[in-house]
């Protein structure tokens, strides 16, 4: 088990809340993704995926990139652009 901590973050971009994800271990921040979504539920979905699958630090970027691609495809389908 890798004992990583996953924290949803929030910051403002042009008066809109944007949610991100900070990944750390007991000593330092490993990765920080500042702009996951404007919806906290989407940031939580990514957080849950990483937590429940016990992802290695080596594969964090791959999983996050896959997540963003899935969200992009979902957006295209929802708008009839696929």
N, CA, C and O atoms as CSV, one atom per row, in Angstrom:
chain,resi,resn,atom,element,x,y,z
A,1,UNK,N,N,0.836,-1.183,0.000
A,1,UNK,CA,C,0.000,0.000,0.000
A,1,UNK,C,C,0.881,1.245,0.000
A,1,UNK,O,O,1.898,1.283,0.692
A,2,UNK,N,N,0.499,2.269,-0.773
A,2,UNK,CA,C,1.388,3.409,-0.941
A,2,UNK,C,C,1.155,4.547,0.044
A,2,UNK,O,O,1.973,5.465,0.082
A,3,UNK,N,N,0.111,4.546,0.829
A,3,UNK,CA,C,-0.161,5.530,1.876
A,3,UNK,C,C,-0.141,6.970,1.377
A,3,UNK,O,O,0.422,7.852,2.025
A,4,UNK,N,N,-0.750,7.198,0.236
A,4,UNK,CA,C,-0.870,8.558,-0.272
A,4,UNK,C,C,-2.147,9.192,0.258
A,4,UNK,O,O,-3.143,8.511,0.501
A,5,UNK,N,N,-2.101,10.492,0.432
A,5,UNK,CA,C,-3.258,11.258,0.873
A,5,UNK,C,C,-3.773,12.064,-0.307
A,5,UNK,O,O,-2.991,12.677,-1.034
A,6,UNK,N,N,-5.084,12.065,-0.496
A,6,UNK,CA,C,-5.715,12.768,-1.609
A,6,UNK,C,C,-6.643,13.835,-1.033
A,6,UNK,O,O,-7.549,13.530,-0.257
A,7,UNK,N,N,-6.411,15.073,-1.418
A,7,UNK,CA,C,-7.193,16.191,-0.885
A,7,UNK,C,C,-7.769,17.015,-2.036
A,7,UNK,O,O,-7.043,17.424,-2.942
A,8,UNK,N,N,-9.063,17.251,-1.992
A,8,UNK,CA,C,-9.690,18.122,-2.984
A,8,UNK,C,C,-9.385,19.564,-2.601
A,8,UNK,O,O,-9.547,19.960,-1.446
A,9,UNK,N,N,-8.944,20.338,-3.577
A,9,UNK,CA,C,-8.625,21.740,-3.355
A,9,UNK,C,C,-9.629,22.610,-4.114
A,9,UNK,O,O,-10.341,22.134,-4.998
A,10,UNK,N,N,-9.668,23.872,-3.755
A,10,UNK,CA,C,-10.566,24.814,-4.430
A,10,UNK,C,C,-9.857,26.154,-4.563
A,10,UNK,O,O,-9.222,26.629,-3.622
A,11,UNK,N,N,-9.972,26.751,-5.728
A,11,UNK,CA,C,-9.497,28.115,-5.923
A,11,UNK,C,C,-10.437,28.815,-6.904
A,11,UNK,O,O,-11.250,28.170,-7.567
A,12,UNK,N,N,-10.320,30.104,-6.986
A,12,UNK,CA,C,-11.193,30.895,-7.855
A,12,UNK,C,C,-10.455,31.281,-9.131
A,12,UNK,O,O,-9.301,31.708,-9.103
A,13,UNK,N,N,-11.151,31.119,-10.241
A,13,UNK,CA,C,-10.688,31.607,-11.544
A,13,UNK,C,C,-11.815,32.452,-12.110
A,13,UNK,O,O,-12.869,31.926,-12.468
A,14,UNK,N,N,-11.602,33.744,-12.191
A,14,UNK,CA,C,-12.620,34.665,-12.695
A,14,UNK,C,C,-13.959,34.468,-11.975
A,14,UNK,O,O,-15.005,34.331,-12.609
A,15,UNK,N,N,-13.904,34.457,-10.642
A,15,UNK,CA,C,-15.083,34.321,-9.777
A,15,UNK,C,C,-15.806,32.985,-9.903
A,15,UNK,O,O,-16.960,32.871,-9.491
A,16,UNK,N,N,-15.160,31.991,-10.455
A,16,UNK,CA,C,-15.731,30.646,-10.544
A,16,UNK,C,C,-14.848,29.709,-9.717
A,16,UNK,O,O,-13.624,29.721,-9.843
A,17,UNK,N,N,-15.481,28.905,-8.879
A,17,UNK,CA,C,-14.721,27.921,-8.103
A,17,UNK,C,C,-14.236,26.815,-9.039
A,17,UNK,O,O,-14.997,26.280,-9.845
A,18,UNK,N,N,-12.969,26.495,-8.912
A,18,UNK,CA,C,-12.364,25.401,-9.668
A,18,UNK,C,C,-11.766,24.439,-8.652
A,18,UNK,O,O,-11.065,24.847,-7.726
A,19,UNK,N,N,-12.053,23.160,-8.841
A,19,UNK,CA,C,-11.623,22.145,-7.889
A,19,UNK,C,C,-10.467,21.345,-8.462
A,19,UNK,O,O,-10.443,20.997,-9.643
A,20,UNK,N,N,-9.530,21.069,-7.607
A,20,UNK,CA,C,-8.357,20.313,-8.005
A,20,UNK,C,C,-8.104,19.179,-7.037
A,20,UNK,O,O,-8.950,18.845,-6.207
A,21,UNK,N,N,-6.933,18.597,-7.155
A,21,UNK,CA,C,-6.572,17.465,-6.318
A,21,UNK,C,C,-5.098,17.580,-5.947
A,21,UNK,O,O,-4.234,17.731,-6.811
A,22,UNK,N,N,-4.831,17.506,-4.648
A,22,UNK,CA,C,-3.462,17.514,-4.133
A,22,UNK,C,C,-3.178,16.108,-3.606
A,22,UNK,O,O,-3.961,15.545,-2.841
A,23,UNK,N,N,-2.050,15.559,-4.029
A,23,UNK,CA,C,-1.659,14.209,-3.635
A,23,UNK,C,C,-0.348,14.318,-2.868
A,23,UNK,O,O,0.633,14.871,-3.365
A,24,UNK,N,N,-0.345,13.791,-1.671
A,24,UNK,CA,C,0.851,13.903,-0.844
A,24,UNK,C,C,1.084,12.606,-0.071
A,24,UNK,O,O,0.211,11.746,0.041
A,25,UNK,N,N,2.293,12.511,0.450
A,25,UNK,CA,C,2.568,11.446,1.407
A,25,UNK,C,C,2.775,12.133,2.759
A,25,UNK,O,O,2.415,13.300,2.910
A,26,UNK,N,N,3.328,11.460,3.709
A,26,UNK,CA,C,3.477,12.046,5.043
A,26,UNK,C,C,4.467,13.207,5.079
A,26,UNK,O,O,4.465,13.986,6.032
A,27,UNK,N,N,5.314,13.336,4.053
A,27,UNK,CA,C,6.389,14.314,4.102
A,27,UNK,C,C,6.286,15.444,3.081
A,27,UNK,O,O,6.824,16.528,3.308
A,28,UNK,N,N,5.600,15.205,1.956
A,28,UNK,CA,C,5.623,16.228,0.908
A,28,UNK,C,C,4.441,16.077,-0.048
A,28,UNK,O,O,3.757,15.054,-0.070
A,29,UNK,N,N,4.229,17.121,-0.830
A,29,UNK,CA,C,3.240,17.053,-1.900
A,29,UNK,C,C,3.889,16.331,-3.074
A,29,UNK,O,O,4.970,16.706,-3.529
A,30,UNK,N,N,3.221,15.297,-3.554
A,30,UNK,CA,C,3.735,14.489,-4.663
A,30,UNK,C,C,3.327,15.107,-5.996
A,30,UNK,O,O,4.161,15.309,-6.879
A,31,UNK,N,N,2.032,15.406,-6.132
A,31,UNK,CA,C,1.477,16.002,-7.349
A,31,UNK,C,C,0.337,16.934,-6.953
A,31,UNK,O,O,-0.315,16.756,-5.924
A,32,UNK,N,N,0.125,17.922,-7.798
A,32,UNK,CA,C,-1.021,18.800,-7.590
A,32,UNK,C,C,-1.644,19.106,-8.946
A,32,UNK,O,O,-0.970,19.571,-9.865
A,33,UNK,N,N,-2.920,18.842,-9.051
A,33,UNK,CA,C,-3.687,19.127,-10.262
A,33,UNK,C,C,-4.687,20.214,-9.877
A,33,UNK,O,O,-5.673,19.937,-9.194
A,34,UNK,N,N,-4.440,21.432,-10.306
A,34,UNK,CA,C,-5.221,22.571,-9.833
A,34,UNK,C,C,-6.575,22.718,-10.497
A,34,UNK,O,O,-7.489,23.280,-9.894
A,35,UNK,N,N,-6.731,22.243,-11.695
A,35,UNK,CA,C,-7.971,22.476,-12.438
A,35,UNK,C,C,-8.561,21.158,-12.930
A,35,UNK,O,O,-8.499,20.847,-14.120
A,36,UNK,N,N,-9.127,20.394,-12.016
A,36,UNK,CA,C,-9.773,19.145,-12.394
A,36,UNK,C,C,-11.151,19.429,-12.972
A,36,UNK,O,O,-11.512,18.885,-14.015
A,37,UNK,N,N,-11.931,20.285,-12.295
A,37,UNK,CA,C,-13.294,20.557,-12.750
A,37,UNK,C,C,-13.881,21.748,-11.998
A,37,UNK,O,O,-13.413,22.121,-10.922
A,38,UNK,N,N,-14.916,22.332,-12.590
A,38,UNK,CA,C,-15.708,23.346,-11.885
A,38,UNK,C,C,-16.766,22.680,-11.016
A,38,UNK,O,O,-17.465,23.350,-10.256
A,39,UNK,N,N,-16.881,21.378,-11.130
A,39,UNK,CA,C,-17.850,20.618,-10.329
A,39,UNK,C,C,-17.100,19.814,-9.268
A,39,UNK,O,O,-16.239,19.000,-9.604
A,40,UNK,N,N,-17.417,20.035,-7.993
A,40,UNK,CA,C,-16.717,19.266,-6.956
A,40,UNK,C,C,-16.939,17.760,-7.088
A,40,UNK,O,O,-16.073,16.969,-6.715
A,41,UNK,N,N,-18.088,17.366,-7.615
A,41,UNK,CA,C,-18.366,15.931,-7.767
A,41,UNK,C,C,-17.392,15.268,-8.745
A,41,UNK,O,O,-17.053,14.097,-8.576
A,42,UNK,N,N,-16.943,15.998,-9.757
A,42,UNK,CA,C,-15.986,15.437,-10.724
A,42,UNK,C,C,-14.608,15.282,-10.093
A,42,UNK,O,O,-13.910,14.302,-10.352
A,43,UNK,N,N,-14.215,16.251,-9.264
A,43,UNK,CA,C,-12.939,16.131,-8.557
A,43,UNK,C,C,-12.996,14.957,-7.578
A,43,UNK,O,O,-12.015,14.232,-7.416
A,44,UNK,N,N,-14.143,14.775,-6.931
A,44,UNK,CA,C,-14.309,13.667,-5.996
A,44,UNK,C,C,-14.263,12.326,-6.722
A,44,UNK,O,O,-13.737,11.350,-6.188
A,45,UNK,N,N,-14.807,12.272,-7.934
A,45,UNK,CA,C,-14.767,11.047,-8.730
A,45,UNK,C,C,-13.318,10.632,-9.001
A,45,UNK,O,O,-12.968,9.461,-8.854
A,46,UNK,N,N,-12.486,11.584,-9.393
A,46,UNK,CA,C,-11.071,11.281,-9.632
A,46,UNK,C,C,-10.391,10.873,-8.329
A,46,UNK,O,O,-9.630,9.906,-8.306
A,47,UNK,N,N,-10.652,11.588,-7.262
A,47,UNK,CA,C,-10.080,11.256,-5.954
A,47,UNK,C,C,-10.438,9.827,-5.562
A,47,UNK,O,O,-9.572,9.063,-5.134
A,48,UNK,N,N,-11.701,9.468,-5.706
A,48,UNK,CA,C,-12.139,8.119,-5.348
A,48,UNK,C,C,-11.470,7.057,-6.211
A,48,UNK,O,O,-11.092,5.995,-5.716
A,49,UNK,N,N,-11.324,7.344,-7.499
A,49,UNK,CA,C,-10.673,6.386,-8.399
A,49,UNK,C,C,-9.247,6.109,-7.953
A,49,UNK,O,O,-8.805,4.961,-7.929
A,50,UNK,N,N,-8.535,7.163,-7.603
A,50,UNK,CA,C,-7.151,6.988,-7.173
A,50,UNK,C,C,-7.064,6.281,-5.822
A,50,UNK,O,O,-6.225,5.400,-5.636
A,51,UNK,N,N,-7.920,6.659,-4.890
A,51,UNK,CA,C,-7.893,6.047,-3.553
A,51,UNK,C,C,-8.247,4.568,-3.590
A,51,UNK,O,O,-7.573,3.750,-2.964
A,52,UNK,N,N,-9.280,4.228,-4.308
A,52,UNK,CA,C,-9.766,2.851,-4.288
A,52,UNK,C,C,-8.917,1.883,-5.099
A,52,UNK,O,O,-9.025,0.669,-4.926
A,53,UNK,N,N,-8.089,2.400,-5.966
A,53,UNK,CA,C,-7.259,1.527,-6.786
A,53,UNK,C,C,-5.808,1.487,-6.337
A,53,UNK,O,O,-4.981,0.822,-6.960
A,54,UNK,N,N,-5.491,2.202,-5.247
A,54,UNK,CA,C,-4.140,2.168,-4.684
A,54,UNK,C,C,-3.081,2.362,-5.773
A,54,UNK,O,O,-2.209,1.516,-5.970
A,55,UNK,N,N,-3.178,3.483,-6.467
A,55,UNK,CA,C,-2.324,3.779,-7.613
A,55,UNK,C,C,-0.893,4.095,-7.173
A,55,UNK,O,O,-0.674,4.829,-6.210
A,56,UNK,N,N,0.047,3.544,-7.876
A,56,UNK,CA,C,1.453,3.854,-7.642
A,56,UNK,C,C,1.739,5.287,-8.100
A,56,UNK,O,O,1.124,5.793,-9.038
A,57,UNK,N,N,2.679,5.917,-7.417
A,57,UNK,CA,C,3.096,7.269,-7.791
A,57,UNK,C,C,3.548,7.304,-9.254
A,57,UNK,O,O,3.347,8.304,-9.942
A,58,UNK,N,N,4.146,6.233,-9.716
A,58,UNK,CA,C,4.640,6.164,-11.092
A,58,UNK,C,C,3.513,6.271,-12.122
A,58,UNK,O,O,3.754,6.668,-13.262
A,59,UNK,N,N,2.283,5.919,-11.727
A,59,UNK,CA,C,1.173,5.877,-12.670
A,59,UNK,C,C,0.133,6.979,-12.456
A,59,UNK,O,O,-0.896,6.991,-13.131
A,60,UNK,N,N,0.386,7.892,-11.538
A,60,UNK,CA,C,-0.595,8.948,-11.258
A,60,UNK,C,C,-0.949,9.747,-12.508
A,60,UNK,O,O,-2.126,9.930,-12.817
A,61,UNK,N,N,0.053,10.215,-13.218
A,61,UNK,CA,C,-0.221,11.040,-14.404
A,61,UNK,C,C,-1.021,10.272,-15.451
A,61,UNK,O,O,-1.903,10.841,-16.093
A,62,UNK,N,N,-0.724,8.994,-15.628
A,62,UNK,CA,C,-1.467,8.186,-16.602
A,62,UNK,C,C,-2.944,8.107,-16.235
A,62,UNK,O,O,-3.812,8.269,-17.093
A,63,UNK,N,N,-3.224,7.861,-14.968
A,63,UNK,CA,C,-4.613,7.739,-14.523
A,63,UNK,C,C,-5.335,9.073,-14.655
A,63,UNK,O,O,-6.490,9.116,-15.078
A,64,UNK,N,N,-4.666,10.149,-14.300
A,64,UNK,CA,C,-5.287,11.480,-14.407
A,64,UNK,C,C,-5.523,11.842,-15.872
A,64,UNK,O,O,-6.582,12.373,-16.208
A,65,UNK,N,N,-4.571,11.569,-16.734
A,65,UNK,CA,C,-4.762,11.825,-18.167
A,65,UNK,C,C,-5.930,11.016,-18.719
A,65,UNK,O,O,-6.734,11.539,-19.492
A,66,UNK,N,N,-6.031,9.753,-18.332
A,66,UNK,CA,C,-7.168,8.929,-18.761
A,66,UNK,C,C,-8.484,9.528,-18.281
A,66,UNK,O,O,-9.465,9.560,-19.023
A,67,UNK,N,N,-8.501,9.995,-17.058
A,67,UNK,CA,C,-9.705,10.617,-16.493
A,67,UNK,C,C,-10.106,11.840,-17.317
A,67,UNK,O,O,-11.273,11.992,-17.677
A,68,UNK,N,N,-9.139,12.714,-17.618
A,68,UNK,CA,C,-9.447,13.916,-18.410
A,68,UNK,C,C,-9.962,13.539,-19.798
A,68,UNK,O,O,-10.889,14.169,-20.307
A,69,UNK,N,N,-9.378,12.530,-20.404
A,69,UNK,CA,C,-9.833,12.086,-21.716
A,69,UNK,C,C,-11.266,11.559,-21.641
A,69,UNK,O,O,-12.086,11.866,-22.507
A,70,UNK,N,N,-11.567,10.775,-20.619
A,70,UNK,CA,C,-12.931,10.270,-20.435
A,70,UNK,C,C,-13.929,11.414,-20.267
A,70,UNK,O,O,-15.027,11.378,-20.823
A,71,UNK,N,N,-13.538,12.423,-19.500
A,71,UNK,CA,C,-14.425,13.573,-19.284
A,71,UNK,C,C,-14.639,14.344,-20.588
A,71,UNK,O,O,-15.744,14.813,-20.862
A,72,UNK,N,N,-13.593,14.472,-21.380
A,72,UNK,CA,C,-13.686,15.146,-22.670
A,72,UNK,C,C,-14.635,14.391,-23.598
A,72,UNK,O,O,-15.491,14.993,-24.246
A,73,UNK,N,N,-14.477,13.061,-23.658
A,73,UNK,CA,C,-15.368,12.246,-24.509
A,73,UNK,C,C,-16.811,12.320,-24.025
A,73,UNK,O,O,-17.736,12.382,-24.834
A,74,UNK,N,N,-17.003,12.314,-22.715
A,74,UNK,CA,C,-18.347,12.436,-22.153
A,74,UNK,C,C,-18.985,13.768,-22.567
A,74,UNK,O,O,-20.167,13.826,-22.908
A,75,UNK,N,N,-18.188,14.821,-22.531
A,75,UNK,CA,C,-18.664,16.151,-22.939
A,75,UNK,C,C,-19.059,16.146,-24.424
A,75,UNK,O,O,-20.093,16.701,-24.794
A,76,UNK,N,N,-18.247,15.529,-25.255
A,76,UNK,CA,C,-18.561,15.471,-26.691
A,76,UNK,C,C,-19.855,14.704,-26.934
A,76,UNK,O,O,-20.712,15.156,-27.693
A,77,UNK,N,N,-19.999,13.544,-26.294
A,77,UNK,CA,C,-21.219,12.745,-26.451
A,77,UNK,C,C,-22.452,13.520,-25.981
A,77,UNK,O,O,-23.492,13.493,-26.640
A,78,UNK,N,N,-22.337,14.205,-24.852
A,78,UNK,CA,C,-23.467,14.950,-24.302
A,78,UNK,C,C,-23.902,16.077,-25.227
A,78,UNK,O,O,-25.056,16.506,-25.194
A,79,UNK,N,N,-22.982,16.553,-26.048
A,79,UNK,CA,C,-23.292,17.656,-26.962
A,79,UNK,C,C,-23.431,17.196,-28.404
A,79,UNK,O,O,-23.446,18.017,-29.321
A,80,UNK,N,N,-23.533,15.882,-28.609
A,80,UNK,CA,C,-23.733,15.338,-29.945
A,80,UNK,C,C,-22.574,15.559,-30.881
A,80,UNK,O,O,-22.760,15.640,-32.095
A,81,UNK,N,N,-21.367,15.658,-30.327
A,81,UNK,CA,C,-20.190,15.958,-31.135
A,81,UNK,C,C,-19.265,14.758,-31.325
A,81,UNK,O,O,-18.148,14.903,-31.824
A,82,UNK,N,N,-19.726,13.587,-30.931
A,82,UNK,CA,C,-18.845,12.422,-31.053
A,82,UNK,C,C,-18.960,11.892,-32.431
A,82,UNK,O,O,-18.306,10.905,-32.769
